[in-house]
Amino acid sequence: MKLYIVRHGDPDYALDSLTERGRREAELLAEKLAKLDFAAVYVSPLGRARETAEATLRRLGRQGETKEWLREFAPRRLDPDTGWETVVWDWLPQSWTREKAFYDREAWMHVPSMEAAGVPAEAAWVAAGLDEVLEKHGYVRDGEIYRALRPNRDSLLFFCHFGVECVMLWRLLGISPMPLWHGTCALTSSVTTLVTEERRQGVAAFRMNCFGDVSHLTAAQQEPSFSARFCETWDCAEERHD
């Protein structure tokens, strides 16, 4: 089985939609994805992800299935460094790296600030939703592996958001999402791909063979959006600092 996880196109967060640039990204992505065959397409309920998915679904001539757990990872916390309320996956590097539990695949969600924000319950909800989809398609969670009850080479397509994508990768790969949230960046309209490996019959694990592919943009000579990134150097006044 192969999983394609897509981050939405360049967003207008205030309107929960795509910018003109984001719509162009979605169309370029659709040209690429329409050449593939998907057993199912799952979509976040949020507007920017749905609008990204619509371009591909239109070309495929099919409907997507909305999954509430594919919405952006929602818990919020009060950041003591800034005094601002922010999503739990946005920390200054000098803050989160001091807490060694954040590097642990299980302990990351039980740091007091994460517990207070309801992160364990939200993470469990995402994990259960993902496992339910995989079980529907023949792969049943058993500890840290999946039992391949109906092994197949189907492809599943997910349209969602960077924050929840990293939680999905935590579930599939056993990596704390904290270093994923802060050490990687899935650019807008990018595609992350995972494939099962069944090295012993009936026992499957997922392996990521591509993260954040934007070849559909580079092929069209379109520079990826800066969304989700921060300034490369402090003196880059035109880039995001907050």
Backbone as CSV, one residue per row, in Angstrom:
resi,resn,N_x,N_y,N_z,CA_x,CA_y,CA_z,C_x,C_y,C_z
1,MET,0.836,-1.195,0.000,0.000,0.000,0.000,0.872,1.246,0.000
2,LYS,0.407,2.263,-0.676,1.138,3.520,-0.751,0.226,4.645,-0.265
3,LEU,0.783,5.524,0.574,0.055,6.680,1.080,0.655,7.951,0.515
4,TYR,-0.193,8.836,-0.002,0.215,10.153,-0.467,-0.411,11.189,0.470
5,ILE,0.420,11.956,1.160,-0.067,12.975,2.087,0.264,14.348,1.500
6,VAL,-0.766,15.135,1.219,-0.610,16.427,0.547,-0.911,17.561,1.523
7,ARG,-0.009,18.524,1.613,-0.327,19.763,2.321,-1.072,20.690,1.352
8,HIS,-2.025,21.441,1.876,-2.807,22.366,1.047,-1.923,23.393,0.350
9,GLY,-2.473,24.049,-0.661,-1.763,25.084,-1.381,-1.608,26.356,-0.562
10,ASP,-0.920,27.328,-1.129,-0.641,28.585,-0.441,-1.932,29.170,0.131
11,PRO,-1.997,29.396,1.459,-3.279,29.719,2.083,-3.520,31.204,2.332
12,ASP,-4.785,31.553,2.362,-5.267,32.780,2.980,-5.915,32.307,4.281
13,TYR,-5.158,32.349,5.375,-5.655,31.781,6.628,-6.878,32.528,7.143
14,ALA,-6.925,33.825,6.927,-8.055,34.612,7.423,-9.372,34.148,6.801
15,LEU,-9.336,33.766,5.545,-10.545,33.321,4.840,-10.653,31.800,4.773
16,ASP,-9.627,31.097,5.276,-9.549,29.633,5.167,-9.786,29.189,3.725
17,SER,-9.002,29.755,2.839,-9.097,29.432,1.416,-7.699,29.506,0.827
18,LEU,-7.604,29.381,-0.474,-6.323,29.511,-1.159,-6.156,30.918,-1.730
19,THR,-4.918,31.341,-1.803,-4.605,32.557,-2.537,-4.615,32.231,-4.033
20,GLU,-4.465,33.241,-4.857,-4.347,32.993,-6.290,-3.143,32.093,-6.563
21,ARG,-2.067,32.320,-5.858,-0.889,31.464,-5.993,-1.213,30.027,-5.571
22,GLY,-1.963,29.890,-4.488,-2.338,28.565,-4.017,-3.202,27.820,-5.009
23,ARG,-4.096,28.533,-5.685,-4.931,27.874,-6.695,-4.086,27.401,-7.871
24,ARG,-3.074,28.172,-8.229,-2.155,27.745,-9.288,-1.384,26.507,-8.842
25,GLU,-0.946,26.505,-7.599,-0.253,25.325,-7.065,-1.158,24.091,-7.123
26,ALA,-2.412,24.267,-6.735,-3.355,23.146,-6.731,-3.569,22.587,-8.129
27,GLU,-3.631,23.456,-9.128,-3.815,22.992,-10.503,-2.589,22.243,-11.008
28,LEU,-1.408,22.741,-10.683,-0.171,22.049,-11.083,-0.078,20.691,-10.396
29,LEU,-0.451,20.643,-9.136,-0.458,19.373,-8.407,-1.453,18.404,-9.033
30,ALA,-2.633,18.916,-9.406,-3.663,18.056,-9.991,-3.188,17.418,-11.287
31,GLU,-2.422,18.169,-12.076,-1.880,17.597,-13.312,-1.033,16.374,-13.024
32,LYS,-0.304,16.425,-11.926,0.559,15.307,-11.548,-0.247,14.137,-10.971
33,LEU,-1.129,14.442,-10.017,-1.849,13.380,-9.327,-2.888,12.709,-10.215
34,ALA,-3.411,13.421,-11.197,-4.434,12.848,-12.071,-3.898,11.700,-12.920
35,LYS,-2.592,11.568,-12.992,-1.993,10.476,-13.754,-1.928,9.185,-12.940
36,LEU,-2.270,9.263,-11.646,-2.188,8.115,-10.754,-3.575,7.548,-10.486
37,ASP,-3.589,6.341,-9.946,-4.853,5.674,-9.619,-4.940,5.538,-8.101
38,PHE,-6.034,6.046,-7.518,-6.195,6.012,-6.066,-7.408,5.182,-5.677
39,ALA,-7.202,4.322,-4.684,-8.320,3.527,-4.179,-9.294,4.385,-3.402
40,ALA,-8.792,5.475,-2.771,-9.656,6.378,-2.009,-8.939,7.705,-1.824
41,VAL,-9.739,8.753,-1.660,-9.207,10.096,-1.416,-9.874,10.638,-0.154
42,TYR,-9.059,11.062,0.810,-9.559,11.574,2.086,-9.147,13.037,2.231
43,VAL,-10.085,13.861,2.740,-9.896,15.311,2.717,-10.224,15.925,4.077
44,SER,-9.391,16.868,4.502,-9.667,17.674,5.686,-10.950,18.476,5.473
45,PRO,-11.672,18.796,6.552,-12.881,19.613,6.402,-12.586,21.097,6.207
46,LEU,-11.339,21.535,6.385,-11.026,22.959,6.296,-10.941,23.420,4.844
47,GLY,-11.335,24.669,4.618,-11.500,25.185,3.262,-10.251,25.135,2.414
48,ARG,-9.093,25.478,2.966,-7.870,25.519,2.163,-7.454,24.138,1.679
49,ALA,-7.733,23.112,2.474,-7.438,21.747,2.037,-8.483,21.261,1.034
50,ARG,-9.748,21.587,1.285,-10.804,21.166,0.360,-10.609,21.803,-1.016
51,GLU,-10.226,23.074,-1.027,-10.018,23.749,-2.302,-8.834,23.147,-3.054
52,THR,-7.801,22.756,-2.317,-6.658,22.081,-2.951,-7.090,20.750,-3.541
53,ALA,-7.884,20.006,-2.785,-8.337,18.693,-3.239,-9.253,18.789,-4.453
54,GLU,-10.069,19.849,-4.521,-11.059,19.963,-5.597,-10.419,19.916,-6.977
55,ALA,-9.255,20.520,-7.126,-8.603,20.528,-8.440,-8.261,19.110,-8.880
56,THR,-7.757,18.297,-7.950,-7.406,16.913,-8.276,-8.646,16.061,-8.467
57,LEU,-9.631,16.208,-7.578,-10.847,15.403,-7.673,-11.578,15.676,-8.984
58,ARG,-11.564,16.924,-9.408,-12.209,17.278,-10.677,-11.556,16.532,-11.836
59,ARG,-10.251,16.487,-11.843,-9.537,15.794,-12.921,-9.715,14.276,-12.829
60,LEU,-9.803,13.770,-11.611,-10.000,12.325,-11.431,-11.451,11.915,-11.680
61,GLY,-12.374,12.881,-11.636,-13.786,12.576,-11.824,-14.379,11.778,-10.686
62,ARG,-14.004,12.156,-9.459,-14.492,11.401,-8.310,-14.699,12.311,-7.117
63,GLN,-15.237,11.739,-6.026,-15.491,12.466,-4.799,-14.468,12.056,-3.738
64,GLY,-14.144,12.999,-2.863,-13.317,12.675,-1.715,-14.188,12.438,-0.494
65,GLU,-13.630,11.780,0.512,-14.342,11.531,1.766,-13.743,12.433,2.847
66,THR,-14.581,13.252,3.462,-14.100,14.165,4.495,-13.852,13.415,5.790
67,LYS,-12.705,13.666,6.403,-12.358,13.099,7.703,-12.019,14.247,8.653
68,GLU,-12.790,14.374,9.709,-12.600,15.482,10.642,-11.200,15.489,11.248
69,TRP,-10.620,14.318,11.510,-9.311,14.256,12.156,-8.183,14.750,11.249
70,LEU,-8.460,14.949,9.967,-7.458,15.494,9.055,-7.378,17.019,9.121
71,ARG,-8.218,17.656,9.928,-8.120,19.107,10.100,-6.745,19.443,10.686
72,GLU,-6.383,20.702,10.653,-5.107,21.081,11.249,-5.083,20.713,12.724
73,PHE,-3.923,20.262,13.216,-3.779,19.861,14.615,-4.080,21.083,15.491
74,ALA,-5.131,20.978,16.312,-5.784,22.171,16.843,-5.373,22.654,18.233
75,PRO,-4.825,21.840,19.141,-4.569,22.336,20.499,-3.712,23.606,20.516
76,ARG,-3.995,24.486,21.500,-3.277,25.749,21.608,-2.722,25.906,23.023
77,ARG,-1.648,26.697,23.134,-0.994,26.938,24.417,-0.594,28.400,24.504
78,LEU,-0.308,28.853,25.719,0.223,30.196,25.927,1.741,30.110,25.930
79,ASP,2.366,30.798,25.000,3.820,30.762,24.874,4.445,31.720,25.895
80,PRO,5.203,31.191,26.877,5.774,32.068,27.903,6.841,33.004,27.357
81,ASP,7.434,32.671,26.202,8.478,33.522,25.628,7.901,34.771,24.971
82,THR,6.707,34.641,24.406,6.107,35.765,23.678,4.861,36.330,24.346
83,GLY,4.225,35.506,25.221,2.957,35.909,25.813,1.775,35.714,24.892
84,TRP,2.008,35.115,23.734,0.937,34.917,22.758,0.349,33.515,22.901
85,GLU,-0.930,33.390,22.577,-1.518,32.066,22.433,-1.164,31.550,21.048
86,THR,-0.696,30.331,20.970,-0.254,29.788,19.682,-0.550,28.304,19.615
87,VAL,-0.476,27.736,18.422,-0.647,26.302,18.255,0.486,25.575,18.971
88,VAL,0.226,24.366,19.415,1.225,23.648,20.219,2.427,23.192,19.400
89,TRP,2.341,23.317,18.086,3.477,22.902,17.272,4.323,24.080,16.799
90,ASP,4.172,25.237,17.434,4.995,26.400,17.086,5.721,26.888,18.340
91,TRP,7.004,26.529,18.447,7.843,26.919,19.572,9.119,27.567,19.040
92,LEU,9.689,28.471,19.835,11.021,28.951,19.510,12.022,27.828,19.746
93,PRO,13.018,27.688,18.877,13.951,26.566,19.014,14.681,26.539,20.351
94,GLN,15.003,27.707,20.911,15.703,27.731,22.182,14.819,27.291,23.342
95,SER,13.499,27.192,23.102,12.564,26.751,24.137,12.330,25.249,24.081
96,TRP,11.893,24.747,22.934,11.516,23.331,22.906,12.715,22.408,22.996
97,THR,13.863,22.823,22.489,15.039,21.934,22.512,15.595,21.748,23.911
98,ARG,15.222,22.593,24.865,15.666,22.415,26.257,14.985,21.227,26.917
99,GLU,13.821,20.843,26.388,13.028,19.771,26.985,13.296,18.460,26.257
100,LYS,14.114,17.601,26.851,14.528,16.368,26.176,13.360,15.423,25.930
101,ALA,12.305,15.538,26.728,11.146,14.671,26.511,10.516,14.900,25.147
102,PHE,10.712,16.090,24.570,10.129,16.371,23.266,10.724,15.500,22.155
103,TYR,11.858,14.902,22.391,12.481,14.034,21.395,12.002,12.591,21.512
104,ASP,11.266,12.291,22.556,10.802,10.929,22.818,9.470,10.671,22.125
105,ARG,9.319,9.523,21.521,8.149,9.219,20.709,6.852,9.199,21.490
106,GLU,6.900,8.977,22.806,5.696,8.972,23.625,5.663,10.139,24.609
107,ALA,6.814,10.473,25.196,6.840,11.483,26.255,6.535,12.888,25.750
108,TRP,6.714,13.147,24.456,6.533,14.503,23.926,5.174,15.097,24.272
109,MET,4.142,14.273,24.276,2.783,14.791,24.494,2.443,14.941,25.970
110,HIS,3.320,14.420,26.843,3.039,14.452,28.273,3.844,15.513,29.015
111,VAL,4.590,16.341,28.302,5.171,17.537,28.902,4.002,18.371,29.449
112,PRO,4.124,18.939,30.650,2.968,19.613,31.274,2.221,20.592,30.376
113,SER,2.931,21.410,29.616,2.235,22.377,28.759,1.416,21.687,27.678
114,MET,1.874,20.538,27.207,1.141,19.792,26.190,-0.065,19.077,26.819
115,GLU,0.137,18.522,28.014,-0.986,17.915,28.734,-2.088,18.954,28.961
116,ALA,-1.687,20.143,29.411,-2.667,21.186,29.717,-3.449,21.614,28.478
117,ALA,-2.826,21.507,27.299,-3.478,21.895,26.050,-4.340,20.779,25.459
118,GLY,-4.349,19.619,26.088,-5.160,18.508,25.575,-4.530,17.758,24.426
119,VAL,-3.204,17.829,24.318,-2.516,17.181,23.197,-2.661,15.653,23.196
120,PRO,-2.540,14.962,24.345,-2.675,13.501,24.287,-3.982,13.033,23.659
121,ALA,-5.080,13.672,24.022,-6.376,13.262,23.465,-6.450,13.562,21.976
122,GLU,-5.941,14.728,21.561,-5.976,15.089,20.136,-5.101,14.144,19.314
123,ALA,-3.909,13.818,19.823,-3.011,12.906,19.113,-3.637,11.516,19.004
124,ALA,-4.280,11.070,20.086,-4.936,9.756,20.067,-6.067,9.729,19.051
125,TRP,-6.789,10.845,18.919,-7.885,10.952,17.949,-7.355,10.835,16.520
126,VAL,-6.264,11.526,16.226,-5.663,11.438,14.888,-5.173,10.022,14.619
127,ALA,-4.486,9.424,15.595,-3.962,8.065,15.425,-5.093,7.072,15.180
128,ALA,-6.178,7.188,15.951,-7.313,6.272,15.783,-7.975,6.453,14.422
129,GLY,-8.089,7.707,13.975,-8.684,7.953,12.667,-7.855,7.373,11.544
130,LEU,-6.545,7.545,11.620,-5.657,6.995,10.600,-5.700,5.475,10.619
131,ASP,-5.644,4.883,11.802,-5.693,3.421,11.894,-7.003,2.864,11.361
132,GLU,-8.099,3.588,11.586,-9.399,3.136,11.074,-9.394,3.094,9.543
133,VAL,-8.816,4.117,8.911,-8.722,4.135,7.451,-7.854,2.981,6.957
134,LEU,-6.715,2.785,7.581,-5.814,1.717,7.142,-6.451,0.340,7.321
135,GLU,-7.199,0.167,8.412,-7.877,-1.115,8.623,-8.933,-1.355,7.546
136,LYS,-9.627,-0.300,7.167,-10.613,-0.412,6.088,-9.962,-0.911,4.808
137,HIS,-8.703,-0.567,4.612,-7.987,-0.955,3.397,-7.067,-2.158,3.601
138,GLY,-7.245,-2.889,4.717,-6.581,-4.178,4.858,-5.415,-4.262,5.801
139,TYR,-5.075,-3.156,6.496,-3.903,-3.158,7.381,-4.335,-2.787,8.794
140,VAL,-4.126,-3.715,9.746,-4.629,-3.548,11.104,-3.458,-3.315,12.059
141,ARG,-3.553,-2.245,12.838,-2.504,-1.902,13.794,-2.362,-2.991,14.852
142,ASP,-1.125,-3.396,15.116,-0.821,-4.401,16.135,0.477,-3.982,16.814
143,GLY,0.355,-3.247,17.924,1.552,-2.718,18.564,2.187,-1.643,17.690
144,GLU,3.416,-1.895,17.270,4.140,-0.912,16.453,4.189,-1.295,14.972
145,ILE,3.502,-2.370,14.607,3.462,-2.782,13.195,2.002,-2.888,12.754
146,TYR,1.811,-3.247,11.497,0.472,-3.458,10.964,0.375,-4.878,10.431
147,ARG,-0.705,-5.548,10.774,-0.978,-6.872,10.224,-1.604,-6.696,8.834
148,ALA,-0.973,-7.258,7.835,-1.480,-7.160,6.469,-2.518,-8.257,6.255
149,LEU,-3.749,-7.975,6.650,-4.808,-8.970,6.513,-5.257,-9.098,5.062
150,ARG,-5.229,-7.970,4.338,-5.530,-7.977,2.903,-4.437,-7.175,2.201
151,PRO,-3.239,-7.735,2.106,-2.135,-6.967,1.512,-2.470,-6.543,0.087
152,ASN,-2.094,-5.313,-0.247,-2.446,-4.797,-1.567,-1.466,-3.702,-1.973
153,ARG,-1.576,-3.299,-3.225,-0.746,-2.222,-3.759,-1.577,-0.987,-4.089
154,ASP,-2.665,-0.831,-3.350,-3.522,0.337,-3.531,-2.797,1.608,-3.102
155,SER,-3.265,2.738,-3.608,-2.768,4.043,-3.197,-3.898,4.832,-2.553
156,LEU,-3.605,5.460,-1.402,-4.554,6.325,-0.712,-4.018,7.754,-0.733
157,LEU,-4.908,8.705,-0.944,-4.522,10.102,-1.061,-5.182,10.911,0.050
158,PHE,-4.378,11.689,0.785,-4.866,12.515,1.889,-4.542,13.981,1.606
159,PHE,-5.529,14.858,1.722,-5.310,16.299,1.633,-5.484,16.884,3.029
160,CYS,-4.421,17.502,3.553,-4.510,17.973,4.928,-3.584,19.159,5.171
161,HIS,-2.849,19.158,6.289,-2.110,20.324,6.766,-0.790,19.856,7.363
162,PHE,0.189,20.748,7.409,1.518,20.363,7.859,1.530,19.864,9.306
163,GLY,0.808,20.560,10.196,0.809,20.148,11.593,0.301,18.737,11.784
164,VAL,-0.860,18.420,11.198,-1.420,17.082,11.365,-0.637,16.047,10.565
165,GLU,-0.022,16.460,9.466,0.819,15.529,8.702,1.925,14.972,9.586
166,CYS,2.541,15.826,10.399,3.629,15.356,11.261,3.112,14.408,12.340
167,VAL,1.864,14.597,12.794,1.271,13.665,13.746,1.007,12.322,13.065
168,MET,0.587,12.345,11.815,0.418,11.102,11.057,1.759,10.374,10.916
169,LEU,2.818,11.127,10.654,4.138,10.501,10.526,4.605,9.927,11.862
170,TRP,4.251,10.622,12.954,4.537,10.061,14.283,3.887,8.691,14.423
171,ARG,2.640,8.585,14.032,1.929,7.310,14.171,2.520,6.231,13.269
172,LEU,2.881,6.604,12.064,3.355,5.615,11.089,4.821,5.239,11.267
173,LEU,5.636,6.171,11.726,7.081,5.946,11.774,7.650,5.887,13.188
174,GLY,6.850,6.264,14.186,7.332,6.234,15.551,8.331,7.320,15.875
175,ILE,8.201,8.485,15.234,9.085,9.620,15.467,8.284,10.726,16.130
176,SER,8.807,11.305,17.212,8.129,12.429,17.846,7.855,13.518,16.816
177,PRO,6.667,14.099,16.819,6.392,15.167,15.850,7.131,16.463,16.146
178,MET,7.658,16.632,17.348,8.335,17.894,17.657,9.520,18.159,16.733
179,PRO,10.477,17.236,16.561,11.545,17.507,15.590,11.048,17.552,14.153
180,LEU,9.916,16.908,13.859,9.343,17.008,12.518,8.732,18.389,12.301
181,TRP,7.972,18.879,13.279,7.360,20.204,13.165,8.407,21.302,13.014
182,HIS,9.539,21.134,13.715,10.523,22.212,13.777,11.759,21.982,12.919
183,GLY,11.983,20.764,12.494,13.179,20.465,11.707,12.902,20.144,10.256
184,THR,11.631,20.118,9.869,11.255,19.891,8.473,10.215,20.943,8.083
185,CYS,9.958,21.062,6.818,8.890,21.950,6.354,8.301,21.362,5.065
186,ALA,7.074,20.882,5.170,6.350,20.446,3.970,5.770,21.700,3.326
187,LEU,6.344,22.129,2.223,5.913,23.357,1.565,4.495,23.210,1.027
188,THR,3.874,24.328,0.710,2.495,24.273,0.235,2.376,23.441,-1.034
189,SER,1.340,22.622,-1.071,0.991,21.683,-2.156,1.985,20.538,-2.285
190,SER,2.881,20.375,-1.311,3.881,19.304,-1.401,3.268,17.937,-1.110
191,VAL,3.951,16.896,-1.567,3.472,15.522,-1.452,4.500,14.684,-0.702
192,THR,4.054,14.033,0.355,4.883,13.089,1.104,4.345,11.686,0.832
193,THR,5.238,10.753,0.570,4.839,9.403,0.176,5.416,8.365,1.112
194,LEU,4.560,7.435,1.532,4.989,6.295,2.345,4.502,5.013,1.693
195,VAL,5.288,3.963,1.835,4.959,2.674,1.229,5.128,1.583,2.275
196,THR,4.222,0.605,2.267,4.394,-0.535,3.167,5.532,-1.419,2.684
197,GLU,6.204,-2.032,3.645,7.156,-3.106,3.350,6.717,-4.329,4.135
198,GLU,6.600,-5.446,3.453,6.132,-6.693,4.061,7.273,-7.716,3.978
199,ARG,8.278,-7.529,4.815,9.483,-8.378,4.746,9.226,-9.774,5.294
200,ARG,8.202,-9.921,6.093,7.707,-11.221,6.509,6.226,-11.238,6.201
201,GLN,5.740,-12.349,5.663,4.357,-12.399,5.207,3.398,-12.016,6.328
202,GLY,2.531,-11.087,6.030,1.506,-10.671,6.964,1.927,-9.599,7.953
203,VAL,3.207,-9.207,7.924,3.711,-8.188,8.859,4.198,-6.988,8.046
204,ALA,3.544,-5.856,8.219,3.853,-4.678,7.409,4.294,-3.507,8.278
205,ALA,5.158,-2.701,7.724,5.559,-1.434,8.339,5.630,-0.394,7.230
206,PHE,5.457,0.861,7.605,5.503,1.937,6.613,6.888,2.559,6.561
207,ARG,7.293,2.886,5.349,8.581,3.532,5.136,8.373,4.762,4.254
208,MET,8.894,5.901,4.706,8.746,7.132,3.930,9.824,7.178,2.858
209,ASN,9.412,7.255,1.604,10.403,7.317,0.517,10.444,8.665,-0.179
210,CYS,9.591,9.605,0.272,9.655,10.958,-0.267,8.961,11.895,0.714
211,PHE,9.613,13.009,1.044,9.005,13.994,1.927,8.931,15.343,1.215
212,GLY,7.736,15.913,1.193,7.567,17.279,0.708,7.950,17.511,-0.743
213,ASP,7.589,16.601,-1.624,7.928,16.737,-3.044,7.157,17.902,-3.677
214,VAL,7.887,18.820,-4.302,7.262,19.939,-5.025,7.726,19.962,-6.480
215,SER,8.009,18.798,-7.026,8.498,18.732,-8.405,7.470,19.268,-9.397
216,HIS,6.170,19.207,-9.045,5.145,19.777,-9.932,5.291,21.294,-10.036
217,LEU,5.850,21.918,-8.998,6.092,23.362,-9.044,7.377,23.688,-9.788
218,THR,8.443,22.969,-9.469,9.724,23.267,-10.109,9.668,22.967,-11.600
219,ALA,8.895,21.940,-11.990,8.764,21.630,-13.419,8.096,22.776,-14.172
220,ALA,7.234,23.508,-13.474,6.551,24.647,-14.084,7.288,25.953,-13.811
221,GLN,8.486,25.831,-13.255,9.330,26.996,-12.929,8.606,27.962,-11.988
222,GLN,7.847,27.382,-11.057,7.161,28.193,-10.046,7.871,28.025,-8.715
223,GLU,8.289,29.125,-8.132,8.955,29.105,-6.834,7.952,28.710,-5.754
224,PRO,8.305,27.744,-4.873,7.384,27.370,-3.796,7.084,28.549,-2.870
225,SER,5.904,28.556,-2.303,5.491,29.586,-1.360,6.360,29.543,-0.107
226,PHE,6.482,30.697,0.554,7.259,30.789,1.793,6.438,30.363,3.006
227,SER,5.155,30.059,2.820,4.266,29.732,3.927,4.828,28.599,4.779
228,ALA,4.801,28.788,6.111,5.290,27.853,7.135,6.781,27.982,7.405
229,ARG,7.471,28.834,6.663,8.892,29.064,6.913,9.097,30.367,7.679
230,PHE,10.297,30.521,8.227,10.685,31.747,8.908,11.957,32.283,8.266
231,CYS,12.340,33.499,8.677,13.467,34.191,8.048,14.745,33.350,8.066
232,GLU,15.410,33.316,6.917,16.659,32.555,6.804,17.765,33.187,7.652
233,THR,17.851,34.500,7.627,18.721,35.250,8.533,17.913,36.409,9.092
234,TRP,18.304,36.905,10.279,17.506,37.909,10.976,17.338,39.187,10.168
235,ASP,18.298,39.469,9.309,18.231,40.723,8.546,17.374,40.603,7.284
236,CYS,16.704,39.457,7.091,15.794,39.306,5.947,14.455,39.979,6.295
237,ALA,14.388,41.257,6.095,13.210,42.027,6.511,11.959,41.601,5.766
238,GLU,12.111,41.050,4.572,10.952,40.680,3.764,10.412,39.297,4.108
239,GLU,11.087,38.586,5.002,10.652,37.233,5.377,10.059,37.234,6.776
240,ARG,9.248,36.205,7.064,8.493,36.147,8.332,9.413,35.896,9.515
241,HIS,9.250,36.684,10.584,10.073,36.576,11.782,9.291,36.039,12.991
242,ASP,7.962,36.223,13.043,7.220,35.984,14.281,7.218,34.524,14.704
